[in-house]
Amino acid sequence: MANKIKLKSHRGAAKRFTVLGSGKVKINHAFRRHILTKKTTKYKRGLRKGTYASPANAPTIKKLLPY
């Protein structure tokens, strides 16, 4: 019986995305690193919370994270 090769996770994707038990992909917001003075406090506060990847991008991300 031939053994299948164990797949590696894409390390860059693993540091950015989390696949939840429901199948959704959790991500952090962008635009929070620098040039923050011109952004409003309300806008920056909204960027703190995580969000979910769009349904169009989720299958691609899941391929990068097999386990």
C-alpha positions in Angstrom: 0.0 0.0 0.0 1.6 3.3 -1.1 1.8 6.1 1.4 0.6 9.5 0.4 3.0 12.4 0.8 2.2 14.6 3.7 1.3 18.1 2.5 3.0 21.1 4.0 1.0 24.2 5.1 1.9 27.5 3.4 3.7 29.2 6.3 2.9 32.7 5.1 -0.8 31.9 5.0 -0.7 30.1 8.3 0.5 33.2 10.1 -2.4 35.3 8.6 -5.4 33.1 8.4 -7.3 30.7 10.8 -9.8 28.2 9.4 -12.7 27.8 11.9 -14.7 24.7 12.7 -17.6 26.2 10.7 -15.4 26.3 7.6 -15.1 30.1 7.6 -11.7 31.7 7.3 -10.8 34.3 10.0 -8.5 37.2 9.0 -7.2 40.4 10.6 -7.9 43.8 9.0 -5.3 45.5 6.9 -4.3 49.3 7.0 -3.5 49.4 10.7 0.4 49.4 10.6 1.4 53.0 9.7 0.1 56.4 8.5 -2.4 56.3 11.3 -2.5 60.1 12.0 -4.8 60.8 9.1 -7.2 57.9 10.0 -10.1 58.6 12.4 -10.2 57.0 15.8 -13.5 55.4 14.9 -12.0 53.9 11.7 -9.0 52.5 13.6 -11.2 51.1 16.3 -13.1 49.1 13.7 -9.9 47.7 12.3 -9.0 46.1 15.7 -11.6 43.4 15.3 -11.1 40.4 13.0 -13.3 39.6 10.1 -13.9 36.8 7.7 -12.4 36.2 4.3 -14.8 36.6 1.4 -16.5 33.4 0.1 -14.7 33.9 -3.2 -11.3 33.8 -1.6 -11.9 31.2 1.2 -11.4 28.0 -1.0 -8.0 29.3 -2.2 -6.9 30.0 1.4 -8.1 26.5 2.5 -5.9 24.9 -0.1 -2.9 26.6 1.4 -3.8 25.3 4.9 -4.5 21.6 4.5 -4.4 20.7 8.2 
